[in-house]
Amino acid sequence: MKKFYVEGYGCSLNIGETEQIAFFLEKNNFKKTNNSKEADFIIINTCSVKLVTQQRMLFRIEKMLKEKKQKTKIIITGCLAATNKKEIQKISKDIIVLDTKLESLCEALGIKTKTFSPKISHKKTHQHVSIIPISVGCLGNCTYCATKIARGDLKSYSIEEINTAFKKAIKNSKEVWITSQDLGCYGYDINTNLPTLLKTLLKNKGEYRIRLGMMNPNHFLKIKKELIKIFEDERVYKFLHLPLQSGSDKVLKKMNRKYSTKDYFSCINFIKKNIPDLTISTDVIVGFPTETKKDFEQTISALRKFKPLVVNISRYGKRKGTVANDFEGQISEMEKKERSREVTALLKEQMLEQNKELIGQKFTALVSDKAQKDYFVARTNTYRPVLVPKKLGQFAEVEIIEAYSHFFKGKLL
């Protein structure tokens, strides 16, 4: 029996697909090993969302090439494989470079399969978390995005397929991540939408939690009234990942983001009016080509205004094949770092100030993951992380006793 070793990087969609790969190969007479030096096949499911990520991926591939046994084949899948095959093959022409389609991997390994879908079970990375991809691709064409080049246009899986996967997931997991490149546009190509899908999933009885992935503001606006009702169900975390990217309309237009700052704050105001305690996560890119100091100050102003509790800050990096790669007005690395530091300092202060307000409050939380030493991560109903002593895989009553910028410490009641 041939042995395989697999690694997955990047977004939850990529991790979910990596889990599918592991399960599917085991069902097709391959044996999984956690030691790459024992493997006949090393499979790396790559990410290329940022330039620094690409560099890490290439370094990892080089390292695996040096460490592998002579007859072991290295197979590279995922976004980097789809967007930058030449860079990978510079490392070695013996590396098998595929794309993001899991069917391509089956073909390379001589496995017959019609197509992958959410119905294929997963080899879970997290003991108490299941990840279900509901679509691939998107409807956007952001000028900086290499993922669009890799993933292409939107392809939604059917509600029936997803529900089949969901029923399996809640038998083995307390927490289920619903993920895609952009949840907000789910179903546009098959005449349905995200709220309709979630209503179907929530018909399944049980004690579980659903965490929704990222959705773009322009799509959220179209489904907001239906979606906001979904959050009334306690089995859905009151958590929404809604990327801003920039507080400047000029920069948003240059990014081809399909919404304005007015649109974005229309989303925020609607959310705060209807679910005041919902946790908003957002993304910000600093140093996008032509971003002036005035544009950057508008981003700072926007962050001060709505005070997000979770923020992913990225310094813009050129990506081959993207429109923005050839834009004039590129910002120096020194300036990008300085802007990133300023945003980080602001957010650290804002988050800590807001988090301190929760000290002494009590929540029912799901203890879903291992943290550090003897601590585990418990997630409140708003998906806020609270470090607590042991009780993995269970719902528990917790009280917050300490607050930090990005997490809390709590005690079990």
C-alpha positions as CSV (number, residue, x, y, z in Angstrom):
1,M,0.0,0.0,0.0
2,K,1.4,3.4,-1.1
3,K,1.9,5.9,1.7
4,F,1.1,9.6,1.4
5,Y,2.0,12.7,3.5
6,V,-0.1,15.8,3.1
7,E,0.1,19.4,4.2
8,G,-2.4,22.2,3.7
9,Y,-1.9,26.0,4.0
10,G,-4.0,29.2,3.8
11,C,-7.7,29.8,4.2
12,S,-10.3,27.5,5.7
13,L,-11.4,26.6,2.2
14,N,-8.0,25.3,1.4
15,I,-7.7,23.5,4.8
16,G,-11.2,21.9,4.2
17,E,-10.0,20.6,0.8
18,T,-6.8,19.3,2.3
19,E,-8.9,17.3,4.7
20,Q,-11.0,15.9,1.8
21,I,-7.8,14.9,0.1
22,A,-6.6,12.9,3.1
23,F,-9.9,11.1,3.6
24,F,-10.4,10.3,-0.1
25,L,-6.9,8.9,-0.6
26,E,-7.3,6.6,2.4
27,K,-10.6,5.4,1.0
28,N,-8.7,4.6,-2.3
29,N,-6.0,2.3,-0.8
30,F,-3.4,4.9,0.2
31,K,-2.1,5.0,3.7
32,K,-1.6,8.3,5.5
33,T,1.7,8.9,7.3
34,N,2.7,11.8,9.5
35,N,6.3,11.3,8.6
36,S,7.2,12.7,5.2
37,K,10.4,10.6,5.0
38,E,8.2,7.5,5.0
39,A,5.9,8.7,2.2
40,D,5.8,7.6,-1.4
41,F,3.9,10.8,-2.2
42,I,4.3,14.2,-0.6
43,I,1.3,16.4,-1.3
44,I,1.4,20.1,-0.5
45,N,-1.8,22.1,-0.9
46,T,-0.5,25.6,-1.3
47,C,-1.7,29.2,-0.7
48,S,-0.5,32.2,-2.7
49,V,-2.7,35.0,-1.2
50,K,0.3,37.2,-0.3
51,L,3.8,37.5,-1.7
52,V,5.3,36.6,1.7
53,T,3.0,33.5,1.7
54,Q,4.3,32.5,-1.7
55,Q,7.9,32.8,-0.5
56,R,7.1,30.6,2.5
57,M,5.5,28.0,0.2
58,L,8.5,27.9,-2.1
59,F,10.9,27.6,0.9
60,R,8.8,24.7,2.2
61,I,8.8,22.9,-1.1
62,E,12.6,23.2,-1.3
63,K,12.9,21.9,2.2
64,M,10.7,18.9,1.5
65,L,12.7,18.2,-1.7
66,K,16.0,18.0,0.2
67,E,14.6,15.8,3.0
68,K,12.6,13.3,1.0
69,K,13.8,9.8,0.1
70,Q,14.9,9.4,-3.5
71,K,11.9,7.7,-5.0
72,T,9.3,9.9,-3.3
73,K,7.3,12.1,-5.6
74,I,6.3,15.6,-4.6
75,I,2.9,16.8,-5.8
76,I,2.0,20.5,-5.5
77,T,-1.7,21.5,-5.6
78,G,-3.6,24.7,-4.6
79,C,-3.5,28.3,-5.5
80,L,0.3,28.7,-5.9
81,A,0.4,25.7,-8.2
82,A,-2.3,27.2,-10.4
83,T,-0.8,30.7,-10.5
84,N,3.0,30.2,-10.5
85,K,3.9,26.8,-12.0
86,K,7.2,28.1,-13.4
87,E,8.5,29.3,-10.0
88,I,7.8,25.8,-8.5
89,Q,9.4,24.0,-11.4
90,K,12.5,26.2,-11.1
91,I,13.1,24.3,-7.8
92,S,12.9,20.9,-9.7
93,K,11.4,19.7,-12.9
94,D,10.6,16.4,-11.2
95,I,8.0,18.1,-9.0
96,I,4.4,17.4,-10.2
97,V,2.6,20.7,-10.4
98,L,-1.2,20.6,-10.7
99,D,-3.9,23.2,-10.0
100,T,-6.7,23.8,-7.5
101,K,-8.9,21.0,-8.9
102,L,-8.9,18.0,-6.7
103,E,-9.8,15.9,-9.7
104,S,-6.4,16.7,-11.1
105,L,-4.8,15.1,-8.1
106,C,-6.8,12.0,-8.6
107,E,-5.7,11.8,-12.2
108,A,-2.1,12.2,-11.2
109,L,-2.4,9.3,-8.7
110,G,-4.4,7.1,-11.0
111,I,-7.6,7.3,-9.1
112,K,-10.9,7.3,-11.0
113,T,-13.4,9.8,-9.8
114,K,-16.1,11.9,-11.4
115,T,-15.9,15.0,-9.3
116,F,-15.3,16.2,-5.7
117,S,-18.2,17.7,-3.7
118,P,-18.9,18.5,0.0
119,K,-20.4,15.0,0.3
120,I,-16.8,13.6,0.4
121,S,-15.9,13.1,4.0
122,H,-13.0,14.8,5.7
123,K,-10.0,13.7,7.7
124,K,-10.4,16.3,10.3
125,T,-7.5,18.6,11.3
126,H,-9.3,19.7,14.4
127,Q,-10.8,17.1,16.7
128,H,-14.0,19.0,17.4
129,V,-14.3,21.2,14.2
130,S,-15.5,20.2,10.7
131,I,-14.9,22.4,7.7
132,I,-17.4,22.3,4.8
133,P,-16.6,24.2,1.5
134,I,-19.9,25.3,-0.1
135,S,-18.4,26.8,-3.3
136,V,-15.2,27.6,-5.1
137,G,-14.3,30.7,-7.1
138,C,-16.1,34.0,-6.8
139,L,-17.9,36.8,-8.8
140,G,-15.3,39.5,-8.1
141,N,-12.3,40.7,-10.1
142,C,-10.2,42.5,-7.5
143,T,-7.2,44.0,-9.1
144,Y,-4.8,42.7,-6.5
145,C,-6.1,39.1,-6.1
146,A,-4.1,36.1,-7.3
147,T,-6.7,33.7,-5.8
148,K,-9.2,34.7,-8.5
149,I,-6.7,33.6,-11.1
150,A,-6.3,30.3,-9.4
151,R,-9.9,29.6,-8.5
152,G,-11.8,31.2,-11.4
153,D,-15.5,32.1,-11.4
154,L,-18.1,31.0,-8.9
155,K,-19.2,27.4,-8.7
156,S,-21.7,26.7,-5.9
157,Y,-22.4,23.2,-4.6
158,S,-26.0,22.1,-4.2
159,I,-27.8,22.5,-1.0
160,E,-28.5,18.8,-1.0
161,E,-24.7,18.0,-1.2
162,I,-23.9,20.4,1.5
163,N,-26.7,19.2,3.8
164,T,-25.4,15.6,3.4
165,A,-22.0,16.7,4.5
166,F,-23.4,18.8,7.3
167,K,-25.4,15.8,8.7
168,K,-22.2,13.8,8.9
169,A,-20.3,16.7,10.4
170,I,-22.6,17.3,13.4
171,K,-22.4,13.6,14.3
172,N,-18.6,14.0,15.0
173,S,-18.1,17.7,15.6
174,K,-19.6,20.4,17.9
175,E,-18.4,23.2,15.6
176,V,-18.8,23.4,11.8
177,W,-17.2,26.1,9.6
178,I,-19.1,27.0,6.5
179,T,-16.5,28.3,4.1
180,S,-15.8,29.5,0.5
181,Q,-13.9,32.2,-1.3
182,D,-16.9,34.5,-0.7
183,L,-19.9,33.2,1.2
184,G,-22.0,36.2,0.2
185,C,-22.3,35.2,-3.4
186,Y,-23.1,31.5,-2.7
187,G,-25.9,30.2,-4.9
188,Y,-26.0,33.0,-7.5
189,D,-25.1,30.5,-10.2
190,I,-27.7,27.9,-9.1
191,N,-30.6,30.1,-8.3
192,T,-30.4,30.1,-4.5
193,N,-28.6,32.0,-1.7
194,L,-26.8,31.7,1.6
195,P,-29.8,32.3,3.9
196,T,-31.7,29.5,2.1
197,L,-28.8,27.1,2.6
198,L,-28.5,28.0,6.3
199,K,-32.2,27.5,6.9
200,T,-31.9,24.0,5.5
201,L,-28.8,23.2,7.6
202,L,-30.5,24.5,10.8
203,K,-33.4,22.0,10.4
204,N,-30.9,19.4,11.6
205,K,-31.4,19.0,15.3
206,G,-28.4,18.9,17.7
207,E,-26.1,20.8,20.0
208,Y,-23.6,22.4,17.6
209,R,-22.3,25.8,16.4
210,I,-22.0,27.1,12.9
211,R,-19.2,29.6,12.1
212,L,-19.7,31.6,8.8
213,G,-16.6,32.6,6.7
214,M,-15.9,35.7,4.8
215,M,-18.5,37.5,2.6
216,N,-18.0,40.7,0.7
217,P,-20.1,43.8,1.6
218,N,-21.7,44.2,-1.8
219,H,-23.2,40.7,-1.5
220,F,-24.1,41.1,2.1
221,L,-26.3,44.1,1.3
222,K,-28.4,41.9,-1.0
223,I,-29.1,39.2,1.6
224,K,-28.9,41.2,4.8
225,K,-32.6,41.0,5.9
226,E,-32.7,37.2,5.5
227,L,-29.3,36.6,6.9
228,I,-29.7,38.7,10.0
229,K,-32.6,36.5,11.1
230,I,-30.3,33.5,10.9
231,F,-28.2,34.9,13.7
232,E,-31.2,34.7,16.0
233,D,-30.6,31.0,16.2
234,E,-28.2,30.3,19.1
235,R,-26.5,27.6,17.0
236,V,-25.0,30.2,14.7
237,Y,-22.1,32.2,16.1
238,K,-22.8,35.9,16.1
239,F,-19.7,36.5,14.0
240,L,-19.3,38.1,10.6
241,H,-16.2,38.5,8.5
242,L,-16.8,41.6,6.3
243,P,-13.7,43.0,4.7
244,L,-13.3,46.8,4.4
245,Q,-9.8,46.8,2.7
246,S,-9.6,50.6,2.6
247,G,-11.5,53.6,4.0
248,S,-10.8,55.5,0.8
249,D,-13.4,55.3,-2.1
250,K,-10.6,56.2,-4.5
251,V,-8.6,53.2,-3.4
252,L,-11.6,50.9,-3.3
253,K,-12.3,51.8,-6.9
254,K,-8.7,51.2,-7.9
255,M,-9.0,47.8,-6.1
256,N,-12.3,47.1,-8.1
257,R,-14.0,46.2,-4.9
258,K,-17.6,46.9,-6.1
259,Y,-18.7,48.9,-3.0
260,S,-18.1,52.3,-1.5
261,T,-17.3,53.3,2.1
262,K,-21.0,54.4,2.3
263,D,-22.1,50.9,1.4
264,Y,-19.7,49.4,4.0
265,F,-21.1,51.6,6.8
266,S,-24.6,50.8,5.6
267,C,-23.7,47.2,6.4
268,I,-22.2,48.1,9.8
269,N,-25.1,50.3,10.8
270,F,-27.6,47.6,9.9
271,I,-25.7,45.0,11.9
272,K,-25.3,47.2,15.0
273,K,-29.0,48.1,14.9
274,N,-30.2,44.5,14.7
275,I,-27.5,42.5,16.5
276,P,-25.5,45.0,18.6
277,D,-23.3,42.3,20.1
278,L,-22.3,40.6,16.8
279,T,-18.5,40.4,16.4
280,I,-17.3,42.0,13.2
281,S,-14.1,40.8,11.7
282,T,-12.5,42.8,8.8
283,D,-9.5,43.0,6.5
284,V,-7.4,46.0,5.7
285,I,-4.7,46.4,3.0
286,V,-2.2,49.2,3.5
287,G,0.1,50.6,0.9
288,F,-2.0,49.8,-2.1
289,P,-0.6,51.5,-5.3
290,T,-1.5,55.2,-5.4
291,E,-2.6,55.2,-1.7
292,T,-1.8,58.7,-0.4
293,K,-1.4,59.6,3.2
294,K,-4.9,61.2,3.0
295,D,-6.3,57.8,1.7
296,F,-4.5,56.0,4.6
297,E,-5.9,58.5,7.1
298,Q,-9.4,57.7,5.8
299,T,-8.8,54.0,6.6
300,I,-7.7,55.0,10.1
301,S,-10.8,57.2,10.5
302,A,-13.0,54.3,9.4
303,L,-11.4,51.9,11.9
304,R,-11.9,54.5,14.7
305,K,-15.5,54.9,13.7
306,F,-16.7,51.3,13.8
307,K,-14.1,49.7,16.0
308,P,-13.9,46.1,14.7
309,L,-12.9,43.4,17.2
310,V,-11.0,41.3,14.8
311,V,-8.8,42.7,12.0
312,N,-6.4,41.1,9.5
313,I,-3.8,43.7,8.4
314,S,-1.9,43.1,5.1
315,R,0.8,45.2,3.5
316,Y,0.1,45.2,-0.2
317,G,2.4,43.0,-2.2
318,K,2.7,42.7,-6.0
319,R,1.3,39.5,-7.5
320,K,2.2,38.4,-11.0
321,G,-0.7,38.2,-13.3
322,T,-2.8,40.7,-11.4
323,V,-3.9,44.0,-12.8
324,A,-2.4,45.9,-9.8
325,N,1.0,44.4,-10.4
326,D,1.4,46.9,-13.3
327,F,-0.1,50.0,-11.6
328,E,2.0,53.1,-11.3
329,G,2.3,54.7,-7.9
330,Q,3.8,51.7,-6.0
331,I,4.4,52.5,-2.3
332,S,7.8,51.9,-0.8
333,E,8.2,48.9,1.6
334,M,9.3,51.3,4.4
335,E,6.2,53.4,4.0
336,K,4.0,50.2,4.0
337,K,5.6,49.0,7.2
338,E,5.1,52.4,8.9
339,R,1.4,52.4,7.9
340,S,1.0,48.8,9.1
341,R,2.5,49.7,12.5
342,E,0.2,52.7,12.9
343,V,-2.9,50.6,12.2
344,T,-1.7,47.8,14.5
345,A,-1.1,50.3,17.4
346,L,-4.6,51.8,16.9
347,L,-6.3,48.4,16.8
348,K,-4.5,47.1,19.8
349,E,-5.6,50.0,21.9
350,Q,-9.2,49.9,20.6
351,M,-9.6,46.2,21.1
352,L,-8.2,46.2,24.6
353,E,-10.5,49.0,25.6
354,Q,-13.5,47.1,24.3
355,N,-12.5,43.8,25.7
356,K,-12.0,45.1,29.2
357,E,-15.8,45.9,29.3
358,L,-16.4,42.1,29.2
359,I,-14.5,41.3,32.4
360,G,-16.9,39.7,34.9
361,Q,-19.4,38.7,32.2
362,K,-20.5,35.0,31.9
363,F,-21.1,33.0,28.7
364,T,-22.0,29.6,27.5
365,A,-19.0,28.7,25.4
366,L,-17.8,25.8,23.3
367,V,-14.3,24.6,24.2
368,S,-13.1,23.6,20.8
369,D,-9.3,23.7,20.5
370,K,-6.1,23.3,22.4
371,A,-4.2,26.5,23.2
372,Q,-1.1,26.7,25.3
373,K,0.2,24.6,28.2
374,D,-2.9,23.6,30.2
375,Y,-5.3,26.0,28.5
376,F,-8.0,25.4,25.9
377,V,-9.9,27.9,23.6
378,A,-13.5,28.4,24.5
379,R,-15.6,30.3,22.0
380,T,-18.5,32.5,23.2
381,N,-21.7,32.8,21.2
382,T,-20.0,35.8,19.5
383,Y,-16.9,33.7,18.7
384,R,-14.7,35.5,21.1
385,P,-11.7,33.3,22.3
386,V,-11.5,32.7,26.0
387,L,-8.6,30.6,27.4
388,V,-9.9,28.2,30.1
389,P,-8.5,25.2,31.9
390,K,-9.4,21.7,30.6
391,K,-12.8,20.8,29.2
392,L,-12.1,20.1,25.5
393,G,-15.0,19.3,23.2
394,Q,-17.8,20.4,25.6
395,F,-20.1,23.4,26.2
396,A,-19.2,25.1,29.4
397,E,-20.2,28.1,31.5
398,V,-17.3,30.5,31.7
399,E,-16.6,33.8,33.4
400,I,-14.1,36.3,31.8
401,I,-11.5,37.3,34.4
402,E,-8.8,38.9,32.3
403,A,-8.9,40.8,29.0
404,Y,-6.1,41.3,26.3
405,S,-6.2,42.8,22.9
406,H,-6.9,39.6,21.0
407,F,-8.3,37.1,23.6
408,F,-9.5,36.6,27.2
409,K,-8.7,34.4,30.1
410,G,-11.6,32.9,31.9
411,K,-12.6,30.4,34.6
412,L,-15.0,27.5,34.4
413,L,-18.2,27.9,36.5
